[in-house]
Amino acid sequence: MGAWGGRIGSLMASDLRALYTRLADAFQARLGVSGEECLDLVAEMSRELNKYRTVNRFGVAFGRKPI
């Protein structure tokens, strides 16, 4: 995930950043993490995605209803 992973990797990193940015209020309410600290953690996560070339492996299955 990240710029090093091409278009798909960039999109996955963008989705992850958006998710954790949106959850900042929940983290603040439940965990006592300030909004500023949460945004700093999201920024650090973005840097680490590229630095460590983070990979997210998952499987996809699909089927078709019998006719």
Beta strands, then each sheet from edge to edge (+ up, - down):
end
